[in-house]
Amino acid sequence: MSKLTNPSTGVHPADAELDRLRAGLLEREPARRDALQEHLRECRACRERAGLWSRVAETLDRFADEPGITSRISARRQRALRGYATRARRRAPLALALAAAMAAVAIGLGVYLSHDRGDPETPAIATGEQTDLYADIDFYLWLMEQKANEDGSNS
């Protein structure tokens, strides 16, 4: 294995680096160019990656004389791009539906936990009964009068 290392991809060079070598942009960096060429001699996977564009160019050259090839390639590209956009549009409603479902579960759980389930150990949080504040005050005032009358009669 060569001494070529790339921090982002480990031992193998990045595609951009292979493109720079193919385009002749590493002539000012002979050590880097030689290291890449050595790596390509030793690494079959990187040789295949580096040769991809030349195979594409050869294939396109074979079909260059075929009538309408340019328009068919362009149409196929447009269909592929529309297909990608359609898939992306389909994902958005799915994400919204998932978010709505999660919100509904959270609300349902909150409502469930806030209602009295008849457990005597758990105080009722949301019951339909409302206590009459003034009736409670009247009771305590009456109780204080009774206490005062008992204290007054005992002395």
C-alpha positions as CSV (number, residue, x, y, z in Angstrom):
1,M,0.0,0.0,0.0
2,S,1.3,3.5,-0.8
3,K,2.0,6.1,1.8
4,L,-0.9,8.2,0.4
5,T,-3.3,9.4,3.0
6,N,-6.3,11.6,3.0
7,P,-7.7,12.8,6.3
8,S,-11.3,12.8,5.1
9,T,-11.3,9.4,3.4
10,G,-8.6,7.5,5.1
11,V,-6.1,5.8,2.9
12,H,-7.9,6.4,-0.5
13,P,-7.8,9.7,-2.3
14,A,-10.9,11.8,-2.6
15,D,-12.8,11.9,-5.9
16,A,-11.9,15.6,-6.2
17,E,-8.2,14.7,-6.0
18,L,-8.5,12.1,-8.7
19,D,-10.3,14.7,-10.9
20,R,-7.4,17.1,-10.3
21,L,-4.9,14.4,-11.4
22,R,-7.0,13.6,-14.5
23,A,-7.2,17.3,-15.4
24,G,-3.5,17.8,-15.0
25,L,-3.8,20.2,-12.2
26,L,-1.2,18.5,-10.0
27,E,1.8,19.4,-12.3
28,R,2.9,22.0,-9.7
29,E,2.8,19.4,-7.0
30,P,5.0,16.5,-8.4
31,A,5.2,14.7,-5.0
32,R,1.4,14.6,-4.7
33,R,1.0,13.6,-8.3
34,D,3.5,10.8,-8.0
35,A,1.9,9.5,-4.8
36,L,-1.5,9.5,-6.4
37,Q,-0.2,7.7,-9.5
38,E,1.6,5.1,-7.3
39,H,-1.6,4.6,-5.3
40,L,-3.6,4.1,-8.5
41,R,-1.1,1.4,-9.7
42,E,-1.6,-0.5,-6.4
43,C,-5.4,0.1,-5.7
44,R,-7.9,-1.5,-8.1
45,A,-10.9,0.3,-6.5
46,C,-9.3,3.7,-6.9
47,R,-8.2,2.9,-10.5
48,E,-11.9,2.1,-11.3
49,R,-13.0,5.3,-9.7
50,A,-10.4,7.3,-11.6
51,G,-11.3,5.7,-14.9
52,L,-15.0,6.3,-14.6
53,W,-15.0,9.6,-16.6
54,S,-13.0,8.1,-19.4
55,R,-15.4,5.2,-19.7
56,V,-18.3,7.7,-19.7
57,A,-16.6,9.8,-22.4
58,E,-16.0,6.6,-24.5
59,T,-19.6,5.5,-24.2
60,L,-20.9,8.9,-25.2
61,D,-18.5,9.0,-28.1
62,R,-19.9,5.7,-29.4
63,F,-23.4,7.1,-29.4
64,A,-22.4,10.6,-30.7
65,D,-23.5,9.8,-34.2
66,E,-26.8,8.3,-33.2
67,P,-29.6,10.8,-34.2
68,G,-31.4,12.5,-31.3
69,I,-29.0,11.2,-28.6
70,T,-28.5,14.7,-27.1
71,S,-32.2,15.3,-26.7
72,R,-32.8,11.8,-25.3
73,I,-30.0,12.2,-22.7
74,S,-31.3,15.7,-21.8
75,A,-34.9,14.3,-21.5
76,R,-33.7,11.4,-19.3
77,R,-31.8,13.8,-17.1
78,Q,-34.9,16.0,-16.7
79,R,-37.1,12.9,-15.8
80,A,-34.5,11.9,-13.2
81,L,-34.5,15.4,-11.8
82,R,-38.3,15.5,-11.7
83,G,-38.4,12.1,-10.0
84,Y,-36.0,13.3,-7.4
85,A,-38.2,16.4,-6.8
86,T,-41.3,14.3,-6.6
87,R,-39.7,12.0,-4.0
88,A,-38.7,15.1,-2.0
89,R,-42.2,16.5,-2.2
90,R,-43.6,13.2,-1.0
91,R,-41.3,13.2,2.0
92,A,-42.6,16.6,3.3
93,P,-46.2,15.4,3.9
94,L,-44.9,12.3,5.5
95,A,-42.8,14.3,7.9
96,L,-45.7,16.6,8.7
97,A,-48.0,13.6,9.3
98,L,-45.4,12.1,11.7
99,A,-45.1,15.4,13.6
100,A,-48.9,15.6,13.9
101,A,-49.1,12.1,15.1
102,M,-46.5,12.7,17.8
103,A,-48.3,15.9,18.9
104,A,-51.6,14.0,19.1
105,V,-49.9,11.2,21.2
106,A,-48.4,13.9,23.5
107,I,-51.7,15.7,24.0
108,G,-53.6,12.4,24.6
109,L,-51.0,11.3,27.1
110,G,-51.2,14.7,28.9
111,V,-55.0,14.5,29.1
112,Y,-55.0,10.9,30.3
113,L,-52.5,11.7,33.0
114,S,-54.4,14.8,34.2
115,H,-57.7,13.0,34.8
116,D,-58.8,11.3,38.0
117,R,-58.7,7.5,37.6
118,G,-60.4,6.7,40.9
119,D,-57.2,6.0,42.7
120,P,-57.7,7.2,46.4
121,E,-54.0,7.8,46.8
122,T,-53.9,10.3,43.9
123,P,-55.7,13.6,44.3
124,A,-58.1,14.6,41.6
125,I,-56.5,17.2,39.4
126,A,-59.4,17.9,37.0
127,T,-62.8,17.1,38.4
128,G,-66.0,18.6,37.5
129,E,-66.8,19.6,41.1
130,Q,-66.1,23.2,42.2
131,T,-66.1,24.0,45.9
132,D,-68.1,27.0,47.1
133,L,-65.4,29.2,48.6
134,Y,-68.0,31.3,50.6
135,A,-69.6,28.2,52.1
136,D,-66.2,27.1,53.4
137,I,-65.6,30.6,54.9
138,D,-69.1,30.6,56.5
139,F,-68.4,27.2,58.0
140,Y,-65.1,28.4,59.6
141,L,-66.7,31.6,60.8
142,W,-69.5,29.6,62.4
143,L,-66.9,27.3,63.9
144,M,-65.1,30.2,65.4
145,E,-68.3,31.6,66.9
146,Q,-69.0,28.2,68.5
147,K,-65.5,28.1,69.9
148,A,-65.9,31.7,71.3
149,N,-69.3,30.8,72.8
150,E,-67.8,27.7,74.5
151,D,-64.9,29.7,75.8
152,G,-67.2,32.5,77.1
153,S,-69.5,30.1,78.9
154,N,-66.6,28.1,80.5
155,S,-65.1,31.2,82.2
